Amino acid sequence: MSKKQKVKAASGKVIMTEEDIARALKRIAHQIVEANKGVENVVLVGIVARGVPLAKRLSTIIKGIEGTELPIGALDVSFYRDDLNKKGKYITIRRSEIPFPIADKIVVFVDDVIYAGRTACAALDGLKDYGRPAKVQIAALVDRGHREMPIKADFVGREIPTDKDQNVQVELVEIDGVDRVVLK
């Protein structure tokens, strides 16, 4: 990690480096392939915003394993959240784009952090607008526990026990200019 990265992370503790993230994504990719006995009917849907670049990375890794490039979609769950009124008057709405049919497919939701499970529930609600998949799985780079909803990630890069007042911030080079996970 460069001095610049260390300085920028001064407000928190770096708990996953670029190398840790790369290893975790390779592990998740292998687990997706193994759990589904290949990737014939698998599609990836990244939760906007950081789930999308993670889904793209997983697709690249899986292509290296299986020789097949998986379709990648993006889902903004903002309007599907049950805590929308708590998010404040102004929310950022981003574009959802799932440019392929999901009927009878295995949809793997990809997100950076799974915490209470509310985003995953919102994603399930949002997916209904696109069709009825054969199966839905969840992949998360970080699982920090503290579920409020009956949701469990199928594929996890790293479990990081946290206190409820702590924050796990995933920073990705595609959005933030650096790959790391910081505990604040």
N, C-alpha and C positions, 0 to 999 in steps of 0.2 A: 504494500500500500504506500502510495506517495505521501510526501509531507502535506500536500494540498488536501488529499483525502482525509488524513488524520486531523488536520486543522478544522476542516468542514464538519467533521463528526464530533467535534469537541463537546457539543451539548448532549452527547449520548455515547453509549458504548457500542462499538462495532462488534456484532455477534456473528455475522457471516460476511466473509470477504468475497471477492469476485470468484476465486477458486472454489470456495464453499458452495456458492450458488450454482456454478457450472456442474459440480459433482452431484448436487441435489437434483438438478434437472435431468442429468443422465440417469440417475436412479429412478426418478419418476417415469421417464420415458420407457425404460425397461419394464417397469411395473405395469404400465398401461398395455404394452405389447403382450406381456405374460398373462395378465388378468383376462384379456380379451382373445387370447389364442391367435394373435396376429392383429392386424388393423383393417381388415377388409371392410367393415361397416362403421369404422370409428371416425368421428369428426371432432374437432376441437373448437370450443367457443370460449374466448377470453372475456372475462368481466372487465368492462371499461373502468379504469384506464390501464393499470399495470398488468392485468391478466392477459391483455392482448399481446404485448411483446413476449410474455412468458409462453403463450400458446405458440407463437411463431418460432421461438427457440425450440420448444418441444417437437414441433413438426419437423424442423431441420434435423434434430437428433434422431427422431424415429425414421426419417428417410434414410439416414445412415445405417440404421439397424435393419430395417425391413425393405428398403428400396422403394418405398411408397410415400409420396408427399400427401399429408392429410389436409383436407379442407379446413380453413380457419375462418371463424366468424367472430363478431364482436357484439356484445350485448351490454347496453347501458341499462342498469336496473333502477335508475333514479325514481321513475314513476311507479314502480312496483313495490317500493319499500313500505313497510308498515310504520316506519318512524319518520315519514316524510315531514310531518308537522314539527318534529323536533329539530330537523335539519336547518330550519330558519327560512326566512322569506325568499332568499335567493339561493337557488341551486344551479349547478352547471349541468346542462343537459348535453350529452354527446350523442353522436350518431350510433345507432345499432345497425349492424349489417351482417346478416346471415344469408349469403348469396347462393345457398344450396338447400335442397330439401332435407329435412331432418326426420321425416317419417321413416320408421323402422331402422333408424341409425342408432348407434351408441354415441351419445353426446357426452363428451368430457368437458365440464366446466373447468376453466383454469382461472385461478385468482392468486394474488400475492399472499394474503393473510386470511386465515379463517379464525374467527374469534367467537362472536355470539351465535353465528349461524343465520343472522337476519339477511345478509346479502345473498347467501345461497338460497334461502327461501324465496327472496324476491326474484332471483334468477329463474327458479323453477316456475314461478308465476309468469314471468316474461317469456319463457320458452313456449308457453301455450299458444302464443300469438303466431308461432312459426310451424306448429304441427305437433304430432305425437311421436316422440322417439321410442325406440324399443327399450332403451335403458338410459339412465343418466348417472354419470359418475362425477366426482369432484376431485380435482387436483389442486393442492395449495402448496406454495413454496414454504410457508410457515404456518404451523398450527399453534396458537397460543392458549388454547383451552377456553374456559369460562363460557360454555355454551348456554344459551337461553332458549334455543330451539333444538328439536330432536334431529340434528344434522351431524353427520360424521364424514370427514373427508376420506375418500378411497385411497388417495395417493398423497403422501406428505413428504416434503423435502426435509423438514426439520421441525421437531416439536420443541417449543421454547416456553417453559413455564414462566408466567408473568403474574404480577399483581394487577388488579383491575385499574389502578391509577397509572400504570406504565403504558407506554405506547411503543409499538413495533412499527418502524418505518422502513419499507422496502424502497430502495433507490435503484433504478435501472438506467443503464447508459442511454437507452433510447429516449428516455424522458428527462432524466436528471443529470446525465453526463457521467455517471459513475455506477458501478454495480456493488452494492453492499446492503446489509440489513443492520439497522441501528436500533438499539433499545434505549428509549428515553424515559 
